[in-house]
Amino acid sequence: MDAGGFAKWTRRFEDERERRRAQGDPDWGQSATLHPAVWASIQRFQVGEDGDGANLVGKADEAGDPDYAQAVRLFVAEEQNHARLLARLLGAGGVPTLSGHWSDTVFVRLRRLMGLRMELLVLMIAEVVALRYYRALRDGTDDVLTSDVAGRILSDEQRHVPFHCGRLHASLAELPRATRRPVMALWQLLLLAASLVVVTDHGPALRRLGIGRLRFATDVVTSSGAVVSAVLAPRPDAWTSTA
């Protein structure tokens, strides 16, 4: 990226942190009522959001860009806040959090296999899936508290994707030009595979949220084209998503 590119992202994360403080939390005094399948789905996503991010932060430090490392720390803090929000939402519905889930265990192990580039490519799969999931959760229920929480998380995820696109653009620029598009084509195949796992595991919840398995997977894969363009293009910040 251009000089100061990640300093700009640090400022964005810091500005958002201050906005959240001024806004305050959702009204946790409201009760939350959802179908059991949706609660089970939220439990699994809460596990995925919960983590200290130490491995990613360590790799960001090793990358040698202090501005990027600081931005990653702020990103991790937002993800931890997502876990907190989802835990509070579960609590409002009288539903416990899970101590773990097999899908999160597999995901974390994949992320840690290699260096920062691989970690971000795998992380981006989860981020793109999350965009569609939280949009479905926001729009697919008439529960006010759930829609509020999902909308807040979705807003953050819409910033996270272009942030990671920026770092991946710089990382792939280190590879021979002929290999860059094949790398992203493989990433899209992995995203498709992940989408199929998600629709299998969360299918009952997705139906309750008004989106079938096929539509969810199709929407996720279709959205990946914009991500690939952002990673390969000179200006990855041009990436946008459907709110």
Secondary structure, DSSP 8 states (H G I E B T S, - for coil): --TTHHHHHHHHHHHHHHHHHHH----TTS-----HHHHHHHHHHHHHH----HHHHHHHHHTT-HHHHHHHHHHHHHHHHHHHHHHHHHHHTT----S--HHHHHHHHHHTSS-HHHHHHHHHHHHHHHHHHHHHHHHS---HHHHHHHHHHHHHHHHHHHHHHHHHHHHHTTS-HHHHHHHHHHHHHHHHHHHHHHHHHHHHHHHHTT--HHHHHHHHHHHHHHHHHHHHSS-GGG-----
